[in-house]
Amino acid sequence: MTCDFLYKLLPQLLATVCVSVGSVGLGYDDGWASPAIPKMKQDGNFTASEEEFQWIASGTPLGTTIGSIFAFLITNKFGRQGTILRVSPFYFVGYLMSAYGFNSAIVLAGRIVIGFGHICNVMAAQIYASEISSPELRGILATIPSIFNLSGVLLSYVMGSFLGWRDMTLVGLAFPIAYLFMWFQPESPVWLLQNGHNTKAQESLQRLRGRKIEISDEYLRIKENCDKEAEKPKFHIREIFKKLFYKPVLLCIFMMFFQMFGGYGPIIFHSVEILTEVNSPLRGENASIILAAVMVAVAIMAAFIMDKAGRKVLLSISGFFLIAALCALGAFFYIKEFQGESAVASITWLPVASLFVYYGAYSLGYYEVPFILLGETFPVRYRDVMGSIGYFANSLFVFLSVKTYADLKHRVGYYGAYWFYAAVLLCGIIFVWIFMPETKGKTLEEIEMKMTRKKGQKTVASDAESGYGLIDGKEKQVVVAKL
């Protein structure tokens, strides 16, 4: 690793780390329900029905679903950095409501407010990380928000192992406060160029690349792409029928569906319950901490191989092991239900091992890649609108998967629920190899051209010109690189 590489990496790494603080908070609140809900049920000063507890557990994803509808308007108006700084105080209030609520309605309202704030900030952070990254660094930098998110899940399990649910909730106040570090980071150069702040955009890009790095060619490439988008008319509803719009949107929606209905939400929100149900030799809270630590470790490893292995390969490997883990977990509950406790007494290790495989495999690919695609495949012109659609789909699927988990397991049993999630992931692997483009090592402009090219049209590089040439004896349009 050369000094020049490190010099170029460090400013981008620092900016990405600062903007990813909210991802820790979102992960913290994803994991919050697993230790908090059982403690709420044991709290003599707090009463709620089983249905109300299900709503409280689903409150944060419900808030992110609502917030994603407005997030693109906020991100587009105030910028990526500006959105984060303005929204943070908003969900500071949500933590106070959730921690000090004396009934289920106030706690639920607090969880919804927290989710609303999270989605605005995390959406801005993901787009920011994608826009400020050099093509050769985007793979590793784009995984940082996901790694931080998983670290938040781990933190929630650790806090939940020794804190009461109210004190555990108050820990979340640290996340909006930590966003103050964004005061010292530059705004996205792409957003600045889109809004006519050319000088600030150049200064921002220079800061993000390092003072000794020559940025003229990169700046001109980004500016040229933004200028081309600016010359086009404003977004109209008819544009949803254009391939440039609907293809990446459908890709994102399907990937978010496979990601969430592959069982992540129900398992991460109810890991303590699952471990208790199988009579795990490990205490539920302790096992959850170890499981979350595995997720973080594997996610860090995935960050370093993302641009070597490629997105499709990681998703396929991840999906294979997820299916294996869910099938094994379902088999345990099937044997337990139809043959009794004695039949599984000697294999209580199986569900624990299955969860270890599941957590690790999930963070290897399915946890990170769909969000990376969200930042990579969305054209600059539609990025804010598409970002909201993508995060709306993700939040909606989280909410639906978590909210329907209890009904699903009651109707078809634990085993039926886990086998259903495995079937969804099998469909996901097939979808990836048929429809998903490989994006590793490509600039955002190359990816955009690849998503929309027609049959016979060849994309060679990011800085491209269109011309005509002979292909298979026929005159067809060719995209030729500027060298």
C-alpha positions in Angstrom: 0.0 0.0 0.0 1.8 3.2 -1.3 1.9 6.5 0.5 0.0 8.1 -2.4 -2.8 5.6 -2.0 -3.0 6.3 1.8 -2.9 10.0 1.2 -5.8 9.7 -1.2 -7.7 7.3 1.0 -7.5 9.1 4.4 -9.7 12.2 3.6 -12.4 10.1 2.0 -12.2 7.6 4.8 -12.6 10.3 7.5 -15.6 11.9 5.7 -17.3 8.5 5.3 -16.7 7.6 8.9 -18.2 10.9 10.1 -21.2 10.6 7.9 -21.8 7.0 9.0 -22.4 7.7 12.6 -26.2 7.6 12.0 -25.8 4.1 10.7 -24.6 3.0 14.1 -27.8 4.6 15.5 -30.0 2.8 13.0 -28.3 -0.5 13.8 -28.7 0.2 17.5 -32.4 0.6 17.0 -32.7 -2.4 14.8 -31.2 -4.5 17.6 -33.1 -2.6 20.4 -36.2 -4.7 20.3 -34.5 -8.0 20.9 -33.3 -7.2 24.5 -35.7 -4.4 25.2 -39.1 -6.0 24.5 -38.5 -8.9 27.0 -37.5 -6.4 29.7 -40.5 -4.2 29.0 -42.7 -7.2 29.5 -41.1 -7.8 32.9 -41.4 -4.1 33.9 -44.1 -3.8 36.5 -44.4 -0.1 35.8 -45.2 -0.6 32.1 -48.1 -2.5 30.8 -49.1 -3.3 27.2 -50.8 -6.0 25.2 -48.9 -8.5 23.0 -50.2 -6.7 20.0 -48.9 -3.4 21.3 -45.5 -4.9 21.9 -45.4 -6.1 18.3 -46.2 -2.5 17.2 -43.4 -1.1 19.5 -41.0 -3.6 18.0 -42.0 -2.5 14.5 -42.1 1.3 15.4 -38.6 2.2 14.0 -39.1 0.5 10.6 -42.6 2.1 10.4 -40.9 5.5 11.0 -38.3 4.8 8.3 -41.0 3.8 5.9 -42.8 7.2 6.5 -39.6 9.2 6.4 -38.4 7.7 3.2 -41.3 9.3 1.4 -39.9 12.8 2.3 -36.2 12.0 2.5 -35.4 12.8 -1.1 -37.0 16.2 -0.9 -35.0 17.0 2.2 -31.7 15.6 0.8 -32.2 17.4 -2.5 -33.0 20.8 -0.9 -30.4 20.9 1.9 -27.7 18.6 0.5 -26.2 15.5 2.0 -24.2 17.2 4.8 -27.0 19.8 5.3 -29.7 17.1 5.7 -27.7 15.3 8.4 -27.1 18.5 10.5 -30.7 19.6 10.3 -32.5 16.3 11.0 -30.3 15.2 13.9 -32.1 17.3 16.5 -35.4 16.0 15.3 -34.9 12.4 16.4 -33.1 13.5 19.5 -36.6 14.2 20.7 -37.7 10.7 19.6 -35.2 9.1 22.0 -36.5 11.1 24.9 -40.1 10.1 24.1 -39.2 6.5 23.8 -37.2 6.4 27.0 -39.6 8.3 29.2 -42.9 7.2 27.7 -45.3 6.0 30.4 -47.6 4.1 28.0 -47.3 2.2 24.7 -48.6 5.0 22.6 -45.9 7.5 23.6 -43.1 4.9 23.3 -44.4 3.9 19.8 -44.6 7.5 18.8 -40.9 7.9 19.9 -39.8 4.9 17.9 -41.6 6.2 14.8 -39.9 9.6 15.2 -36.5 7.9 15.6 -37.1 5.9 12.5 -38.1 9.0 10.6 -34.8 10.8 11.5 -32.7 7.7 10.9 -33.8 7.2 7.3 -33.2 10.8 6.3 -29.7 10.7 7.7 -28.8 7.2 6.5 -30.1 7.9 3.0 -28.0 11.1 2.9 -25.0 9.2 4.3 -25.2 6.4 1.7 -25.5 8.7 -1.2 -22.7 10.9 0.2 -20.3 8.0 0.6 -21.0 6.9 -3.0 -20.6 10.5 -4.4 -17.3 11.4 -2.6 -15.5 8.1 -3.3 -13.0 7.4 -6.0 -14.0 4.5 -8.3 -11.2 2.3 -7.0 -12.2 3.0 -3.3 -16.0 3.0 -3.6 -16.3 -0.7 -2.8 -14.5 -0.4 0.6 -15.9 3.0 1.5 -19.5 2.2 0.6 -19.4 -0.7 3.0 -18.5 1.5 6.0 -22.1 2.6 6.7 -23.2 -1.1 6.7 -20.3 -2.1 9.1 -21.3 0.8 11.4 -24.9 -0.4 11.2 -23.9 -3.8 12.3 -21.7 -2.3 15.1 -24.9 -0.6 16.3 -26.7 -3.9 16.5 -23.8 -5.3 18.5 -23.8 -2.2 20.8 -27.6 -2.6 21.4 -27.1 -6.3 22.5 -24.2 -5.3 24.8 -26.2 -2.5 26.4 -29.3 -4.6 26.7 -27.4 -7.3 28.6 -26.9 -5.1 31.7 -29.1 -2.0 31.3 -32.9 -1.6 31.7 -34.9 -0.8 28.6 -35.3 2.9 29.5 -31.5 3.4 30.2 -30.7 1.4 27.1 -32.9 3.8 25.0 -31.2 6.8 26.5 -27.8 5.6 25.1 -29.2 6.4 21.7 -29.0 10.1 22.5 -25.3 9.9 21.7 -25.9 9.4 18.0 -27.5 12.7 17.0 -24.9 14.4 19.1 -22.1 12.7 17.4 -23.3 14.0 14.0 -21.8 17.4 15.0 -18.6 16.1 13.5 -20.2 16.6 10.1 -19.7 20.4 10.6 -16.1 19.8 9.7 -16.6 17.8 6.6 -17.2 19.1 3.0 -20.5 18.9 1.2 -20.8 16.4 -1.6 -19.1 17.9 -4.7 -21.8 16.3 -6.9 -24.6 18.1 -5.0 -22.7 21.3 -5.1 -22.3 21.1 -8.9 -26.0 20.3 -9.3 -26.8 23.5 -7.4 -24.4 25.8 -9.3 -21.7 26.0 -6.5 -18.8 25.2 -8.9 -16.0 26.8 -6.8 -17.2 25.1 -3.6 -17.5 21.8 -5.5 -13.9 22.0 -6.6 -12.7 22.9 -3.1 -14.7 20.0 -1.7 -13.3 17.5 -4.2 -9.8 18.8 -3.4 -10.3 18.3 0.3 -11.7 14.8 -0.3 -8.8 13.8 -2.5 -6.0 15.5 -0.5 -4.1 18.7 -1.3 -1.4 17.0 -3.2 -3.7 15.1 -5.6 -4.4 16.5 -9.0 -8.2 16.6 -9.5 -8.7 18.5 -12.7 -9.6 15.5 -14.9 -11.9 14.1 -12.3 -13.6 17.4 -11.6 -14.2 18.0 -15.3 -15.7 14.5 -15.7 -18.1 15.0 -12.7 -19.0 18.5 -13.9 -19.6 17.3 -17.5 -21.9 14.6 -16.2 -23.8 17.1 -13.9 -24.1 19.6 -16.8 -25.6 17.0 -19.1 -28.1 16.2 -16.5 -28.9 19.9 -15.8 -29.6 20.4 -19.5 -32.4 17.9 -19.4 -35.9 19.0 -18.4 -37.1 18.6 -14.8 -38.3 15.3 -13.7 -41.8 14.4 -14.9 -43.9 11.4 -13.9 -43.7 10.1 -17.5 -40.0 9.4 -16.9 -40.8 6.4 -14.7 -41.4 4.5 -18.0 -37.9 5.2 -19.2 -35.4 2.4 -19.0 -32.9 4.7 -17.3 -35.5 5.1 -14.4 -37.4 1.8 -14.1 -34.6 -0.6 -14.6 -32.4 0.4 -11.6 -35.6 1.1 -9.5 -36.9 -2.4 -10.1 -33.5 -3.9 -9.5 -33.3 -2.1 -6.1 -36.9 -3.0 -5.1 -36.3 -6.7 -5.8 -33.0 -6.7 -4.0 -34.5 -5.0 -1.0 -37.3 -7.6 -1.0 -34.9 -10.5 -1.0 -32.8 -8.8 1.6 -35.6 -8.4 4.1 -37.8 -11.3 3.4 -34.7 -13.5 3.7 -35.5 -13.4 7.4 -33.1 -10.7 8.6 -35.6 -8.4 10.3 -37.5 -11.2 12.2 -34.3 -12.9 13.3 -32.4 -9.7 14.3 -35.4 -8.3 16.2 -36.2 -11.6 17.9 -32.8 -13.4 18.4 -33.2 -13.5 22.2 -36.6 -15.1 21.8 -35.4 -17.7 19.3 -32.4 -18.7 21.5 -34.7 -19.0 24.5 -37.2 -21.1 22.5 -34.5 -23.7 21.6 -33.2 -24.0 25.1 -29.8 -22.8 24.0 -26.9 -23.7 26.3 -25.9 -20.0 25.9 -27.9 -17.3 27.7 -30.0 -15.5 25.0 -28.4 -12.0 25.6 -24.8 -13.4 25.6 -25.3 -15.5 22.5 -26.8 -12.5 20.7 -23.7 -10.4 21.5 -21.5 -13.1 20.0 -23.7 -13.4 17.0 -23.6 -9.6 16.4 -19.8 -9.7 16.8 -19.6 -12.3 14.1 -21.6 -10.1 11.8 -19.3 -7.1 12.3 -16.1 -9.2 11.8 -17.4 -10.7 8.5 -18.7 -7.4 7.3 -15.2 -5.9 7.8 -13.7 -8.8 5.8 -16.3 -8.3 3.1 -15.3 -4.7 2.8 -11.8 -5.7 1.7 -12.9 -8.3 -0.8 -15.9 -6.4 -2.2 -14.0 -5.0 -5.2 -12.0 -8.2 -5.8 -14.8 -10.8 -5.6 -17.5 -8.6 -7.1 -21.1 -8.0 -6.0 -22.7 -10.9 -7.7 -20.3 -13.5 -6.3 -20.6 -12.2 -2.8 -24.4 -12.3 -3.0 -24.4 -15.8 -4.3 -22.1 -17.1 -1.6 -24.0 -15.2 1.0 -27.3 -16.5 -0.3 -26.2 -20.2 -0.4 -25.1 -20.2 3.3 -28.2 -18.2 4.4 -30.4 -20.9 2.8 -28.4 -23.7 4.4 -28.7 -22.0 7.8 -32.5 -21.4 7.5 -33.2 -24.9 6.3 -31.2 -26.3 9.3 -33.0 -24.0 11.7 -36.4 -25.0 10.3 -35.5 -28.6 10.5 -34.7 -28.3 14.2 -38.1 -26.8 14.9 -39.9 -29.3 12.6 -38.3 -32.2 14.6 -39.1 -30.5 17.9 -42.8 -30.0 17.0 -43.5 -33.4 15.6 -41.2 -35.6 17.6 -41.0 -33.7 20.9 -38.3 -32.1 23.1 -36.5 -35.4 23.6 -35.8 -35.8 19.9 -33.8 -32.5 19.8 -32.2 -32.7 23.3 -28.9 -33.8 21.8 -28.9 -31.2 19.0 -29.6 -28.0 20.8 -26.3 -26.8 19.3 -27.8 -26.9 15.8 -30.0 -23.7 16.0 -27.1 -21.8 17.6 -24.7 -23.0 14.9 -27.4 -22.1 12.3 -27.7 -18.6 13.6 -23.9 -18.2 13.6 -23.8 -19.2 9.9 -26.8 -17.0 9.2 -25.4 -13.8 10.8 -22.0 -14.3 9.2 -23.4 -15.1 5.7 -25.8 -12.2 5.9 -23.1 -9.6 6.6 -20.9 -11.1 3.8 -23.2 -10.0 1.0 -26.9 -9.5 1.5 -26.5 -7.0 4.2 -24.2 -4.6 2.3 -24.5 -5.1 -1.5 -28.2 -4.0 -1.9 -27.3 -0.6 -0.3 -24.1 -0.3 -2.4 -26.2 -0.9 -5.5 -28.6 1.8 -4.4 -25.7 4.3 -4.5 -24.1 2.9 -7.6 -26.9 2.2 -10.1 -29.0 5.3 -9.6 -28.3 8.0 -12.3 -27.4 11.4 -11.0 -30.5 12.9 -12.4 -32.8 10.6 -10.5 -30.7 9.8 -7.5 -32.7 11.6 -4.9 -36.1 10.3 -6.1 -34.8 6.8 -6.6 -33.0 6.9 -3.2 -36.3 7.5 -1.5 -38.0 4.8 -3.5 -35.2 2.3 -2.6 -35.2 3.2 1.1 -39.0 3.2 1.2 -39.0 -0.3 -0.2 -36.4 -1.4 2.3 -38.2 0.2 5.2 -41.5 -1.2 4.1 -40.2 -4.7 3.8 -38.5 -4.5 7.2 -41.7 -3.4 8.7 -43.8 -6.0 7.0 -41.4 -8.8 7.7 -41.1 -8.0 11.4 -44.8 -7.3 11.8 -45.9 -10.5 10.0 -43.4 -12.8 11.7 -45.6 -13.5 14.7 -48.6 -14.4 12.5 -46.4 -16.4 10.1 -44.9 -18.6 12.9 -48.4 -19.1 14.4 -49.9 -20.2 11.1 -47.1 -22.4 9.7 -44.8 -22.8 12.7 -41.2 -21.7 13.2 -40.1 -24.2 10.7 -42.5 -23.0 8.0 -41.4 -19.4 8.5 -37.7 -20.2 8.2 -38.3 -22.4 5.1 -40.3 -19.6 3.5 -37.4 -17.2 4.0 -35.0 -19.8 2.5 -37.3 -20.1 -0.6 -37.2 -16.3 -1.0 -33.4 -16.3 -0.9 -33.3 -19.1 -3.5 -35.3 -16.9 -5.8 -32.9 -14.1 -5.0 -29.8 -16.0 -6.1 -31.5 -16.8 -9.5 -32.5 -13.1 -9.8 -29.0 -11.9 -9.2 -27.4 -14.0 -12.0 -30.1 -13.1 -14.5 -30.8 -9.4 -13.9 -28.2 -7.8 -11.7 -25.2 -6.1 -13.4 -21.7 -6.3 -12.0 -20.5 -2.9 -10.8 -17.1 -3.5 -9.2 -14.4 -1.1 -10.4 -16.7 1.0 -12.6 -17.3 4.7 -12.4 -20.9 5.9 -11.8 -21.1 7.0 -15.4 -20.0 3.6 -16.7 -22.6 1.9 -14.6 -25.3 4.3 -15.8 -24.4 3.6 -19.5 -24.3 -0.2 -18.8 -27.8 -0.1 -17.2 -29.3 1.6 -20.3 -27.3 0.3 -23.3 -29.1 -1.3 -26.1 -28.4 -4.5 -27.9 -25.3 -4.0 -30.1 -24.1 -1.0 -28.1 -20.8 -1.4 -26.2 -19.8 0.5 -23.1 -16.1 0.9 -22.7 -15.3 3.6 -20.2 -16.8 6.4 -18.1 -15.7 9.3 -20.2 -17.4 8.3 -23.4 -18.5 9.6 -26.8 -21.1 8.2 -29.1 -20.3 7.4 -32.7 -21.1 4.8 -35.3 -19.1 1.9 -36.6 -19.4 -1.6 -38.1 -20.3 -4.4 -35.7 -20.9 -7.8 -37.3 -21.1 -6.1 -40.7 -23.8 -3.6 -39.7 -23.6 0.0 -38.7 -24.5 0.3 -35.0 -24.0 2.9 -32.3 -20.9 2.4 -30.2 -19.7 4.1 -27.0 -16.0 4.8 -27.3 -13.7 5.8 -24.5 -11.8 9.1 -24.4 -8.2 8.2 -23.8 
